[in-house]
Amino acid sequence: MLPSIALVGRPNVGKSTLFNQLTRSRDALVANLSGLTRDRKYGEGRSEDRAFIVIDTGGVSGDEEGIDAAMAEQSLLAIDEADVVLLLVDAKDGLNPVDVQLVQYLRQKSRDFHLVVNKIDGRDPDVAISDFHSLGIASMHAIAASHGRGVRQMIETVLESVPIPEADDDAQEEQGGTRVAVVGRPNVGKSTLVNRILGEDRVVVYDQPGTTRDSVYINFSREGRPYTLIDTAGVRRRKNVREAVEKFSIIKTLSAISDANVVVLLVDGQEGLVDQDLHLLGNCLEAGRALVLAVNKWDGLDPDQKDAIRSELDRRLRFVDFADMHFISALHGSGVGTLFGSIDAAYTAAMQPMGTSRLTRILEDAVADHPPPLVNGRRIKLRYAHAGGRNPPRVVVHGNQTDKVPSSYQRYLEKTFSRCLELTGTPLRIEFRSSDNPFAGQRNKLTNRQINRKRRLMAHVKQAKKSKQQKKRK
């Protein structure tokens, strides 16, 4: 296992900024807003030849209530699981009573920690840390996380106190598993479902829309198979999005969809299917990701409501008939266990290899059963097919006049390939490519040769006229 380093401190002291510096990424949302980070966020950093795990946490103020209390609990859990803790303080604010409380807490827990004095921009480092000597901490580092000043020296010193772990083959095998993104509108139960799958309170759950603000990647193993579960922020209609933070959260969600192998689209069973659910579904299809549909809060409905919702879903979701649908209760766990059967089947279908000979035979049978239409008196000819990619499966069809294939015939081929390849839970894309005319190049060369010959002849005639005029003058 790689050593883990937790970043803790009061709100808005620069933990997420330092997280992005250490991981050399922009994964954590950063804004001049207190309480922006709510869940534990993990990332991998590297200093020369040493790799380590960085844990970003929410700010702790000591007087949290409501959702902030759940956020602070996540920060304390990060302290318990980390090998070393970096306690960030603000040089501009000076020593704060909450900083003293956090130092006392870390000492009570006997945690190995370092004090990191952030925001020393334009200040002398010795002067910036002078207020914090009263804490009696030997290991203090002065940095400016936003500019990277002092960060490298700080992390090198911190890693010197962390023993180098032995290679863990099982941990290496868990990396690179199936990435599963849970998406949906705000307050449909995404974080509750994530916690139910993991069997622990891994992410903050609160009865308030917009609880999750960032995409949280969580590695775990189920029945010996590795997965990465991605909890995402809820996506509302564009006209209802006014805060800049929510706009960035939506961008993170759409990025998580593109990054995932399988998307679980969660629908609120009590509200039924709404336009925003269809909009999110369109984003999933546009990204080409394997799809599993889950209707949450199913246990709170009476039989008549269940029948009405089933009928509505069957009618409005015919265009995604390849996706399995589950009726679950994330809060009580009913139906959640069956999700992974569909997730595994969708991932397998999206990543399966497809041979050229098999795809060509399917194409030939499809054309024999239903030939392409005539275009300007000429038949569109489709000659052979081969694989063009995975997740989504992509089939490349070669032939003549392929740019004139009607969309209806393209859908016919997509359904034929999906049926013959037994694709479950994943869309299929078809690309058409026209064969090059083997005589086109020769025709161009002949034309160029004739033009050059004509130019030489004209130049010769012009020179002859000029010579004749010169003789007459003499």
Secondary structure, 3 states (H helix, E strand, C coil): CCCEEEEEECCCCCHHHHHHHHHCCCCCCCCCCCCCCCCCEEEEEEECCEEEEEEECCCCCCCCCCHHHHHHHHHHHHHHHCCEEEEEEECCCCCCHHHHHHHHHHHHCCCCEEEEEECCCCCCHHHHCHHHHHHCCCCEEECECCCCECHHHHHHHHHHCCCCCCCCHHHHHHCCCEEEEEEECCCCCHHHHHHHHHCCCCCCCCCCCCCCCCCEEEEEEECCEEEEEEECCCCCCHHHCCCHHHHHHHHHHHHHHHHCCEEEEEEECCCCCCHHHHHHHHHHHHHCCEEEEEEECHHHCCHHHHHHHHHHHHHHCHHHCCCEEEECCCCCCCCHHHHHHHHHHHHHHHHCCCCHHHHHHHHHHHHHHCCCCEECCEECEEEEEEEEECCCCEEEEEEECHHHCCHHHHHHHHHHHHHHCCCCCCCCEEEEEECCCCCHHHHHHHHHHHHHHHHHHHHHHHHHHHHHHHHHHC
